[in-house]
Amino acid sequence: MTRQKVIDLLAMSRFANLPTVWSNGLLGVLVGWNLFKDQAHLCPICLSLIGLALSCLYLGGCFFNDWHDLDFDTKTRPDRPIPSGRWPRQTILLFSLILMGGGLLLSTFVSPPAGLFAAGIIICILAYTRWHKVHPASFFFMAGARALIYPTAAFSLLSWEQFGALDGQKLPIFFLLALGLGAYILGISLTARAETSKDPVSDSQKTLPILCLCAPILFFSGPLLLTNNGTALPPLVLFIVVLSIIVRRLRANRDVGAFVSRTLAAIPLVDYLLVFTFAPHPAFWIICPLLALAALGLQKIAPAT
């Protein structure tokens, strides 16, 4: 296999975004551990398997997206691996099915409730892939695939019987997580669209995307700050500083591609807003910043988008 084909494979899989998937999974596990301490069982092997399962689901979904977009890419980006003929389309489909199927099986093996939410991730991947080029509402499926990582990881700590006996009052946190991360991802998309628009963009059209990028402050840090939880401040300051630098560079350089890549790499800092507080040991405090740096580093090997 040539070096170019390896890079093509990494680019199609968006492997540079894997650290962001791991940070989502880490936050999900920590939320589950804090919610279900009297029931949850932390098994290092199981946690490794659920991390592998989430990675497989993400990589498989990206491969499936490239497989589906052949006609569009042939017209607009004929240099991509599949339309250029460097990778056979059916091979990429095979990779996708193996990875998504493997991710579902691994999740179910670790915990049936985790398998249930992993199936939801796959449904969102299929729906987004089918409609993302034809309907704006497909964004919700993309955000849904990301947001479902949290409950997939959290409920991997429970058996089916424990899951069935859960107190429903513990579940709203997953809606807050979905709203915070979903709004952040929407902010990335809206900001990129506004900055690349050929038509004049009003101040309000520029402000809304930035507010969306800041939504995790409201949904993640907000509830903690209302309870006078001082541990919410250090990750909040880091998130605001990094986001400000990214947006300022976008305004100065007008490089939308770099903006999208950097904001994607900053997803672990979104999770960090809660990981810092939920972490059972200070050693966890460095994980999310390291994952953000890892995502940036991997982007030098293959693009994140």
GICORLIN-V289973 format. One record per helix or strand of 3 or more residues. SS is the DSSP state (hx for helix, st for strand). FROM is the first residue (numbers start at 1). TO is the last residue. If there is no record, write none. Layout:
# GICORLIN-V289973
SS|FROM|TO, SS|FROM|TO
This chain:
# GICORLIN-V289973
hx|3|13, hx|15|35, hx|44|68, hx|70|76, hx|89|110, hx|112|131, hx|136|157, hx|160|164, hx|168|170, hx|172|196, hx|203|213, hx|215|226, hx|232|253, hx|256|265, hx|267|278, hx|282|298
